Amino acid sequence: MEVALSARVAARPESPLAVTLVQGIARGERMDFVVQKATELGIARLVPVQAERSVVRLEAGRAQRRQAHWYGVAIAACEQCGRARLPVVDEAQPLPGWLGQPPTGALRLQLDPGAEQSLASAARGADAVELLVGPEGGLSPAEQAAAAAAGYRPCSLGPRILRSETAAIAALVVLQAISGDLR
């Protein structure tokens, strides 16, 4: 097989903010939407997690197929938006397993509609963020406490309770805007 290159195209720069999106698994197309839009908005890594209130339950074989599917969605989103670097797409895992891993050094934030601090004020000045977004139905009180114990600070997007997929995308827009990636 031969390949002929006709032109060199400069890659668009990556976001100055390294965001790991720890997303409670949403149903079908809603999760695909999150993967697609989060990739377009420049996430570095996606960690799908199964929470107590997750509607979708993935067994080992199905989790691997979903990971491959989400990776394909991320590839298509990169092609659409001109990104040259694919985000890492982890295999789905239980939320307690993720929370039990050692911190990476990134600022850990969890969306909580009842939190007093805004996402924008909590993330200002950060160069790396792990953002925890619950599934439909949100995180249980026990999961919120476990996340806090793991160093995740609760923060809010405002007075309204958003759907999981809307909250993830709105939060990413806020994070990218304060980092200077969106103008």
C-alpha positions as a Python dict, from the first residue, in 0.01 Angstrom:
ca = {
    (1, 'M'): (0, 0, 0),
    (2, 'E'): (126, 346, -87),
    (3, 'V'): (24, 677, 57),
    (4, 'A'): (86, 1010, -112),
    (5, 'L'): (81, 1321, 102),
    (6, 'S'): (-45, 1624, -82),
    (7, 'A'): (-19, 1894, 184),
    (8, 'R'): (85, 1957, 538),
    (9, 'V'): (-186, 2084, 766),
    (10, 'A'): (-101, 2246, 1096),
    (11, 'A'): (-270, 2084, 1393),
    (12, 'R'): (-492, 2301, 1605),
    (13, 'P'): (-345, 2361, 1949),
    (14, 'E'): (-471, 2158, 2239),
    (15, 'S'): (-644, 2318, 2534),
    (16, 'P'): (-414, 2475, 2794),
    (17, 'L'): (-629, 2304, 3059),
    (18, 'A'): (-591, 1927, 3097),
    (19, 'V'): (-940, 1803, 3187),
    (20, 'T'): (-1021, 1451, 3295),
    (21, 'L'): (-1397, 1405, 3280),
    (22, 'V'): (-1514, 1142, 3529),
    (23, 'Q'): (-1864, 1089, 3394),
    (24, 'G'): (-2143, 885, 3548),
    (25, 'I'): (-2258, 659, 3266),
    (26, 'A'): (-2572, 786, 3098),
    (27, 'R'): (-2809, 593, 2875),
    (28, 'G'): (-2721, 526, 2509),
    (29, 'E'): (-2721, 835, 2297),
    (30, 'R'): (-2684, 1064, 2597),
    (31, 'M'): (-2343, 915, 2677),
    (32, 'D'): (-2244, 931, 2309),
    (33, 'F'): (-2340, 1301, 2315),
    (34, 'V'): (-2117, 1361, 2619),
    (35, 'V'): (-1822, 1181, 2458),
    (36, 'Q'): (-1865, 1371, 2131),
    (37, 'K'): (-1906, 1718, 2278),
    (38, 'A'): (-1646, 1670, 2553),
    (39, 'T'): (-1395, 1566, 2286),
    (40, 'E'): (-1479, 1873, 2079),
    (41, 'L'): (-1431, 2086, 2391),
    (42, 'G'): (-1081, 1949, 2443),
    (43, 'I'): (-1090, 1693, 2724),
    (44, 'A'): (-770, 1497, 2773),
    (45, 'R'): (-931, 1190, 2928),
    (46, 'L'): (-1273, 1037, 2980),
    (47, 'V'): (-1337, 801, 3270),
    (48, 'P'): (-1687, 648, 3253),
    (49, 'V'): (-1799, 540, 3600),
    (50, 'Q'): (-2087, 333, 3726),
    (51, 'A'): (-2251, 499, 4024),
    (52, 'E'): (-2526, 379, 4257),
    (53, 'R'): (-2789, 563, 4054),
    (54, 'S'): (-2652, 473, 3711),
    (55, 'V'): (-2933, 334, 3499),
    (56, 'V'): (-2688, 153, 3270),
    (57, 'R'): (-2501, -147, 3413),
    (58, 'L'): (-2210, -278, 3209),
    (59, 'E'): (-2067, -626, 3255),
    (60, 'A'): (-1701, -684, 3160),
    (61, 'G'): (-1756, -783, 2794),
    (62, 'R'): (-2014, -514, 2736),
    (63, 'A'): (-1793, -254, 2905),
    (64, 'Q'): (-1513, -329, 2658),
    (65, 'R'): (-1753, -296, 2363),
    (66, 'R'): (-1885, 35, 2498),
    (67, 'Q'): (-1529, 161, 2548),
    (68, 'A'): (-1448, 76, 2184),
    (69, 'H'): (-1771, 246, 2073),
    (70, 'W'): (-1697, 562, 2276),
    (71, 'Y'): (-1343, 567, 2138),
    (72, 'G'): (-1492, 562, 1788),
    (73, 'V'): (-1721, 850, 1882),
    (74, 'A'): (-1415, 1042, 2009),
    (75, 'I'): (-1227, 974, 1683),
    (76, 'A'): (-1518, 1109, 1477),
    (77, 'A'): (-1541, 1415, 1702),
    (78, 'C'): (-1168, 1482, 1662),
    (79, 'E'): (-1203, 1461, 1286),
    (80, 'Q'): (-1498, 1700, 1292),
    (81, 'C'): (-1333, 1966, 1511),
    (82, 'G'): (-978, 1936, 1379),
    (83, 'R'): (-813, 1799, 1691),
    (84, 'A'): (-493, 1607, 1628),
    (85, 'R'): (-480, 1441, 1971),
    (86, 'L'): (-738, 1186, 2080),
    (87, 'P'): (-851, 1187, 2440),
    (88, 'V'): (-785, 874, 2643),
    (89, 'V'): (-1111, 679, 2684),
    (90, 'D'): (-1097, 446, 2983),
    (91, 'E'): (-1301, 132, 3024),
    (92, 'A'): (-1603, 184, 3249),
    (93, 'Q'): (-1536, 116, 3615),
    (94, 'P'): (-1721, 142, 3945),
    (95, 'L'): (-1703, 488, 4101),
    (96, 'P'): (-1554, 356, 4429),
    (97, 'G'): (-1270, 199, 4229),
    (98, 'W'): (-1187, 534, 4067),
    (99, 'L'): (-1212, 722, 4396),
    (100, 'G'): (-973, 470, 4556),
    (101, 'Q'): (-692, 548, 4311),
    (102, 'P'): (-412, 784, 4414),
    (103, 'P'): (-467, 1150, 4317),
    (104, 'T'): (-298, 1268, 3998),
    (105, 'G'): (-227, 1618, 4123),
    (106, 'A'): (-513, 1771, 3925),
    (107, 'L'): (-768, 1991, 4099),
    (108, 'R'): (-1056, 1756, 4185),
    (109, 'L'): (-1405, 1904, 4148),
    (110, 'Q'): (-1747, 1740, 4169),
    (111, 'L'): (-2062, 1898, 4036),
    (112, 'D'): (-2318, 1936, 4311),
    (113, 'P'): (-2626, 2155, 4255),
    (114, 'G'): (-2640, 2229, 4629),
    (115, 'A'): (-2280, 2351, 4657),
    (116, 'E'): (-2217, 2711, 4753),
    (117, 'Q'): (-1896, 2761, 4552),
    (118, 'S'): (-1928, 2811, 4179),
    (119, 'L'): (-1734, 2596, 3934),
    (120, 'A'): (-1576, 2908, 3785),
    (121, 'S'): (-1438, 3030, 4118),
    (122, 'A'): (-1326, 2682, 4225),
    (123, 'A'): (-1131, 2617, 3903),
    (124, 'R'): (-976, 2959, 3848),
    (125, 'G'): (-599, 2928, 3800),
    (126, 'A'): (-593, 2549, 3762),
    (127, 'D'): (-390, 2388, 3484),
    (128, 'A'): (-537, 2038, 3532),
    (129, 'V'): (-885, 1941, 3653),
    (130, 'E'): (-1060, 1613, 3729),
    (131, 'L'): (-1430, 1686, 3696),
    (132, 'L'): (-1675, 1438, 3849),
    (133, 'V'): (-2026, 1445, 3702),
    (134, 'G'): (-2293, 1209, 3832),
    (135, 'P'): (-2531, 998, 3624),
    (136, 'E'): (-2903, 1053, 3581),
    (137, 'G'): (-3028, 1095, 3935),
    (138, 'G'): (-2695, 1235, 4050),
    (139, 'L'): (-2451, 1096, 4301),
    (140, 'S'): (-2588, 942, 4618),
    (141, 'P'): (-2504, 1114, 4949),
    (142, 'A'): (-2259, 830, 5026),
    (143, 'E'): (-2087, 880, 4689),
    (144, 'Q'): (-2067, 1256, 4744),
    (145, 'A'): (-1905, 1192, 5083),
    (146, 'A'): (-1661, 939, 4932),
    (147, 'A'): (-1571, 1188, 4658),
    (148, 'A'): (-1511, 1458, 4920),
    (149, 'A'): (-1291, 1218, 5117),
    (150, 'A'): (-1094, 1155, 4794),
    (151, 'G'): (-1031, 1528, 4757),
    (152, 'Y'): (-1314, 1629, 4524),
    (153, 'R'): (-1449, 1974, 4612),
    (154, 'P'): (-1821, 2028, 4550),
    (155, 'C'): (-1908, 2313, 4317),
    (156, 'S'): (-2216, 2434, 4137),
    (157, 'L'): (-2313, 2556, 3792),
    (158, 'G'): (-2588, 2779, 3927),
    (159, 'P'): (-2945, 2767, 4050),
    (160, 'R'): (-3085, 2505, 3814),
    (161, 'I'): (-3042, 2129, 3825),
    (162, 'L'): (-2918, 2016, 3486),
    (163, 'R'): (-2934, 1676, 3321),
    (164, 'S'): (-2613, 1480, 3351),
    (165, 'E'): (-2515, 1532, 2988),
    (166, 'T'): (-2604, 1903, 2997),
    (167, 'A'): (-2412, 1956, 3321),
    (168, 'A'): (-2098, 1791, 3182),
    (169, 'I'): (-2095, 2004, 2868),
    (170, 'A'): (-2186, 2327, 3048),
    (171, 'A'): (-1909, 2264, 3302),
    (172, 'L'): (-1654, 2200, 3027),
    (173, 'V'): (-1751, 2525, 2857),
    (174, 'V'): (-1702, 2712, 3185),
    (175, 'L'): (-1364, 2545, 3245),
    (176, 'Q'): (-1240, 2614, 2892),
    (177, 'A'): (-1362, 2974, 2904),
    (178, 'I'): (-1179, 3055, 3227),
    (179, 'S'): (-864, 2882, 3097),
    (180, 'G'): (-870, 3103, 2787),
    (181, 'D'): (-935, 2819, 2543),
    (182, 'L'): (-1277, 2959, 2448),
    (183, 'R'): (-1306, 3330, 2386),
}
